Amino acid sequence: MRKILLFIFLNFLWCNVGLAKIVIPLHSWTTQIVMAYVIGGIFENMGYPVDYASEDSQGVYKKISNGEVSLSHEVWDKVFGKSYNDAIKSGGAVDAGKHAAFTQEEMGVPTWVIEKNLCPGLPDWNALKNPECVKNFKSSGNKGLMLDGHITWHGNTYSERLEALELNNLWKVEFAGDEKALWSELSMAKSQGRGVIIFNWTPNFTDREGFTMINFPEYNEGCSIVEGGDGRCGSPKGSLKKIASTKFVEKYPKAFKAFQKINFTTLDIGTMAAYTDLDGMTYKDAANKWLNSNK
């Protein structure tokens, strides 16, 4: 009987220790995963126990609000805004501030294209009206090429934008099979010394070397064709927010204060990701390298 009671007690104790850990979610993209291990490393250096859990990027907010997951550190407000707001409204989660880095998905160029003056006037979109600019970029027929991701990502959004801005006589959009094809085109253009315009997002590993989004006419709600507008606008910029479970706040107030202060720039996050996506490091090794370089 004593052995049974001891087993039950130890099992109960083990479960509580496991539940007492700070649980950080892991999603499916590099910046989020490496940043998770960076933040986890900060908490561990403060003496707190940390665990990591693979979670759905939308479903995680419900787990945060009920205390199963402690926090989320890379909340794209344009993508996860509703789930984030629902978690806050539930009373089980609190806003933990935001990073200096902003979020955006847009057509752009590696910064060296601007530095080499391959299209004078960039990143202002009006520079694309110059036929002389087109000559410095990979062409499709007699038009300059913009490379989007897979067609399922955005449909014909960017082709429609070119038409709305009366750029379709000089430029056309083609589709890559996947993101690897985007990065392959980026690398090839650099080796050939020619211009390249591709779809990209920030923060991303490309931010380490430098990538500049084209400044199309400013986005305003309802301006895109999908929203019923004329399509004469660029993509919206968003905030990169943080959220925490109230249970985490109550149990680890000092860790929560540290989490509130964590504020990564675009270059910080891009560098973390580049250690993995360009340098071939594991997520954990990339996090350790960043932490050692930014004590």
N, C-alpha and C positions, 0 to 999 in steps of 0.2 A: 504493500500500500504506500509506504514511504517513497519507494522508487517511482511509483506512478505519479504521486503528488509532486515529487522533485522534477519529473519529466514535464508535467503540466506547467509548473512554475518557470522552468528554464525556457520552455517554448513560449510562454507568455512574455517573459523578459526579452527574448530574442525578437519577437514580433514588435514589441514596443521600441526597441533599439532601432529596428529597421524603419519604423514609422517616424522615429524622431529625427531621421536624417533630413537634410535639406535636399529636396528632389528637384533636379534641373532637367527640363525636357530636351530631347534631341529630335530634330526634324530631318528633312531629307536634303538640305543644301549646306554647302561648305561653311559660309559665313556664320550661320546659326550654330553649327556643331562646334567649330573651333572656339567661337565666343563662349559657348556653354562651358567648355573645359577651362577657358581663361577665367571666367567668373567663379567656377568651381574651385580653381586653384587659389583664387583670392580668399574664398571662404575657408579653405583648408589651411591656408597660412594664418588665418585668424583663429584656428583651432576647432572649427566646426566640422561635423561629419557630413559628407556629401554623397549623394547617389545620383545616377543618371538613368533616365527612362525614355525609350523611344515612344514618341507620342504623335498622334495625328495633329497637324498644324491648325486645324479648326476646332477639333474636339478637345484639345488641351485646355481651353478656357473654362469649360465646365469642370474639369478636374482641378483646376486652380481654385475655382470658387467653392468647391467642396473640400479642399485641403489635401487632395491626393498628390498634387504637384505644387511645389512651393512658389514658382514664379515663371515668367516668360520674359526674355531679355531682348527679343528682336520682333517686335510687333509692328508689321507694316499696316499703318492705319487704313490705307486704301484697299487692302486685301482682307484684313482680319478685324476691321473696325466694328462690325456688328457683333461678332462673338466677344470681342473685348468689352464693348459697352454692356452687353448682356451680363457678363461676369461682374462688372462693377455694380450694375443695378441690383444684382442678387444679394449684395451685401457681404459676399464671401471673398471679395477681392478689392484691392485698392490700386489706384494709379501710383506708379513709382517713378514718374518723370520720363524724360526722353533723352536720346543721344543727340549730339551735335550733328551727326550724319543724317542726311535726309534720304528719302527713297524716291526712285523714279525709274520707269521703264520707257525707253525712248531710242530713236535713231541717233547715232553719234559717231564720233571719230576718235581714234587714238590721238592723244595730245600732240604727238610728233607731227601729225598732218598739219596742224595749225602752226607749229614752230617752223616747219619747212615751207610754210606759206603756199601750200598746194592748192588752196582755194581761198584767195584773199577775202577777208571779211568774216570768215567763220570765227566763232560759232553762230553768228547771226544768219538765219535761214535765207535772207535775201542774197547772200553770197552764192547760193545755188542757182540763181538766175543767170549767172555769167557763163556763157558757152565755153569760155577759156578754162573755167574750173573743171568742167566735165572731162576735158582731155587728160587730166591727171588722175583719173579714176578708172577702174575696170569698167569696160563698157559692155553693153548687151545690145547688139545692133549698133546704132549710132547714138545711143543714150547711155548716160552714166548709170551705174548700178548701185542700188541700195539692197542689202541682204537682210531679210527678215528671218525669224526662226522658222519652225514648222508652220505650215499654213493653218493648222488647227489652233495655233496660239492666238492669232489676232484676225484671222480671215483676211479680208482685203482692206483693213483699216488704213494702212500706210499708202496703198495705191489710191484710195479715195482721198486721202489728204493731199497727195501730189496733184490730183485733178482739181481739188477745191482751191489750192494755192496756185494753180496754173503753172505747175512745174513738170507736168507729165509729158511735155514736148521735149524735155531735156533729160529726165530721169525716169527710171522704172524700178519696180520692186520685184525681186525674185526670192524664192524661199529655200532656206537650208533644210536639210533633213532633220538636224538636231543641233543642240548647242555646240557639240564638238566641231561641227562644220563651220559654225560661226568663228570659233577660236582658230580653226585651221586657216580660214580666210584672213583673219587678223594677222596671223604669223606670216602667211605667204606675202601679203601686201607689204609688210615691213621688210622682208628679205628682198623683195623686188623694188622697193623704194617708191611704190605708187600709193595713191590715196585709196582709202576704203571707208565706206559708210555701212555700219551694221547696227542691227538692233542689239541693245544691251540694257543692263539694269545696274543700279547702284544702291547699296554697296555691293561690290563684287571684286574678285581678285584683280581685275583690270585697273582698279583704282590705284594699285601700288605703283605701276609704271606711269599711269595717267591716262584718263579717258574723259572726253568732254562731250556732253550731250548738246545737240544742236538746239539753239533757242528759236523754236517755232513760235508763232503767235501764242500768247499766254492762254493757258487753259482756264475756262470758266464753266461752271456747272451747266450742262445742257448743250455745250458747243460741238460735241462730237456727233458724227452721223448716227452712231449707235443710240445716242441720247435724243436724237431727233434734230440735231443742229446741222449746220452747213459743212462741218468738218474742217473749218479753217482755224484750227488750233492744235497746239501740241498736247503732250501728255501731262497729267497733273503730277505735282510733287507732293510727297507726303512726309509725315513724321515717322521716326523710328522710336516707338514707345516701349515702356517697360510696365509690367504689371506684377503684383505679388498677392499671394493668398493671405487673408487676414490671420489664418492660423500660423503662417510663417512669421508675420509681423509680431504676433503675440509671443511666440516661442523664442524667436531670435531677433530681438529689437536692434541689437548692434549690427548684426548681419544685414538687416533691412536698411539701416541707415547707410551702410557701406554700399548696398545695392542702389540706393537712391543717388548716391554720389558718382557711381560709375557712369561715365559719359564718353563714349568712343566717337572719334571723328571718322570721316569717310576713309582717310588714309589708314587709320588704326585697323579698321575692319577689313579693308582691302589687303593690307599687309598680312593679317592673320590668314586670310583665305589663300593668298598667293603662296604662302609657305607650303600649303597642301597642293593646290591646283597647278602651280608652276614648278615648285621645287620638289614635289613628290614626297613630302613628309606626311606622317600619320597625323590625324587630328590632334591627338594628345601631345605629340612631339611639337607640332606647330604652336599649340597653346603654351607649352613650356618655353619654347624659344621666344615667343612674344613677351611672356612674363619676365624672363631673364633679361630681355632687352629694355624693359619698361618698368623697372622696379620702383 
